Amino acid sequence: MIGEDARTRLTRRFGDDVTGWIEALPDLLATLTARWDLTVVELMPGSTGTTFLCTNAVLKLCPDHEVAALEARALTAWAGTPAMVDLLDTDLAHGALLLETISPGTLAPDPAKVVPQLHEANPAGFPPLTTRVDFLFETLLTRRTGTYYAAEHRRARALAEDNVKPVLLHGDMHPGNVLQGPRGPVAIDPRAHAGDPAFDWMDFVHGNHDLHGADVDLDRVHEWFTAFKPFYS
């Protein structure tokens, strides 16, 4: 059902234990498409699960049900925000999210516009940014490169622990996660955490995007970018 590239991405993210979930995926997909009356059109790439573009919605399946539950909670916090994809339904016992279709769904020409709107949501109750930083350095980057960047991790963790007024962060904010919809740019695939707003601006500084009224001290963005250099090399 999914190709070797997708298997590699999932194994890098979740470890070898994800193999069983991959093998069970056809049956899970059949169950959920029948429940929601979906017809699959296309399998979309992803690193935290599999996403299926369907005729009338998008079905997202994640082997880690806690990741799916956190995303559902974040999408609920952002409900009504034009800058975030709408959540239509969930089956969290199966790690499933049913999302609106974004049309045309091409990459947004002005992706940074979504960031200030996302930061208006209430961050209460979401995991702290330190949790996200630890995962990215200790797990994701180490699996990807075979190297643990201890000094950069310490620098990033210190930034995350600074006394900065927290906002609800997208947590994986880059131009590829912002699509063009009928109401303008729309963010997808959040990894929501509460913390320093500068964290969500790194990719846009790196790509020299128009920052569209950044709600942040740009010096801090550059500090984050320096700590995260191994992710950009």
Buried (B, 14 or more C-beta within 10 A) or exposed (E): EBEEEBEEBBBBBBEEEBBEBBEEBEEBBEEBBEEBEBEEEEBBEBBBBBBBBBEEBBBBBBBBBEBBBBBBBBBEBBEEBBBBBBBBEBBBEBBBBBBBBBEEBEEBEBBBBBBBBBBEBEBEEBBBBBBBBBBBBBBBBBEEEEEEBEEBBEBBBEBBBEEBEBBBBBBBBBBBBBBBBEEBBBBBBBBBBBBBBBBBBBBBBBEEBEBBEBBBBEEBBBBBBEBBEBBEE
